Amino acid sequence: MLFDTHAHLNDRAFDPDREALMESFADAGVGLVMNAGCSLESSREVVAMAENYPWLYASVGSHPDAADEVDTAVLEEYRKLCKLNTKVKAIGEIGLDYHYEDIPREIQKKAFRMQMALAEELGLPVIVHERDAHEDGLAIVKEFPKVKGVFHCYSGSAEMARQLVDLGWYIGFTGVLTFKNARKAVETAASIPLERIVLETDCPYMAPEPFRGKRCHPGYLYRMAEKLAEIRGISIEEVHAATYENGKRLYGIQ
């Protein structure tokens, strides 16, 4: 059984066939899915969706691209969503993205810290999006030693991943792991403990080979598992069992 630890099934890309697709995941060996919020609006959507499926969970938070919406009123809405819904298991996705810098860095860092503080208050893990902001991302994480979580769609170095693991964090791998030019991802996946690795689709993005360029969905997660088994030199069954339990442990799912 597999756990897709990061998906966006509320995305408009799934509007034409969402229900039929979601009914197919069990046949693809997917037992659990974390549907991640990226803004206040999408967080409300993923929470509502989670209520309708026993295998679907939700996280709430504002992505770096929505960092300018984060204020005390938005945080209060997230606080309410967390306290009123048992299916909400994390704050995220939050973090830093310096690739395009549509949102000024200082606004991103302020929003990141505010949401890390909320996670600390609520005792929840976080889902961190970090792109081209390795130094600042790691520094802010270290400001909140009580907060743990996952760096999803990990793009940093193996050395940074080992630092995060030493701090009690998890590392999430997407379909990028299967790409021919994924040297850093492969190196990282080979060098950190298996018990700190989780698999994700980040759907509808990041479809693995041989589906690259197509709409991604949890039914493709088996390809990440196959690649991880190859990298680690272990059986696919071992990868399924380990990453499934890792995801449950990360999000506190019994």
C-alpha positions, 0 to 999 in steps of 0.5 A: 500500500502507498501513501501519497503524502502531498497532492492537490486533488482540488485543482481545476485540472481534475474537474472533468473526471475527479470522482471517477479518478478518485475511485481508481486510487485503491486499485492503483495501490494507494491507501492514503492521500494528503491533500495540501492547501496553498491558500485560505481558499484552497485550504477550505476546499481540501478540508471539505473534500477530506470529509467525504473520503475516509482515506483523504486528509487535509493540510491548511496553509498559505504557499509562498506565492500566497504569502501576502494574504497571511495576517492574524485574521487568516491565521485565525481561520486556519486555527479554526479549521484545525480545531474543528476538523479532525481530518486536518493533520498539518500546516502547509504548504508553507515556506519560501520560493525565491525562483520567481520572487513574485512576492518579496522575500521579506513578506515570504519570510514573515508569513513562513514564521507566522505559520510555523508559530501556528504549527507550534501552538497547535502541535501540528507538523508542517509541509514546507515548500522551499525552492532556491531558498535553502539557506533561509529555509533551513535557518527559519526551521531552526528557529522553531525546534519544536516544529517538525514536518517534511520538506516536500518535493525536495530540491536541496543537497544531500548534505542539507537533507541529512541536516534536516533528518538530524533535526527530526524532519522528513524528506519528500520525493516526487516524480522528479526522482524518476527523471534522467537528470535527477542527480541530486534527488537520487543522491539524496534518496540514497544517502538518508535513512529510509525511515525519513523518506516519504513519497508524493505526487504533488499532482497535478504537477511533476508526473514521473517518467514515462508520464512526464508532461501529462497530468499527474495523479496518485495512481502514478505513485508506484513509479516513485516507489519503483525508482526508490527501490532501485536506488536503495537496492531493496524490494518494492514491497519494502519501499511500500511498507516503509514509506506508508508507515513513514507518512502515517507517522509524519502526520500522526495518523493512526 
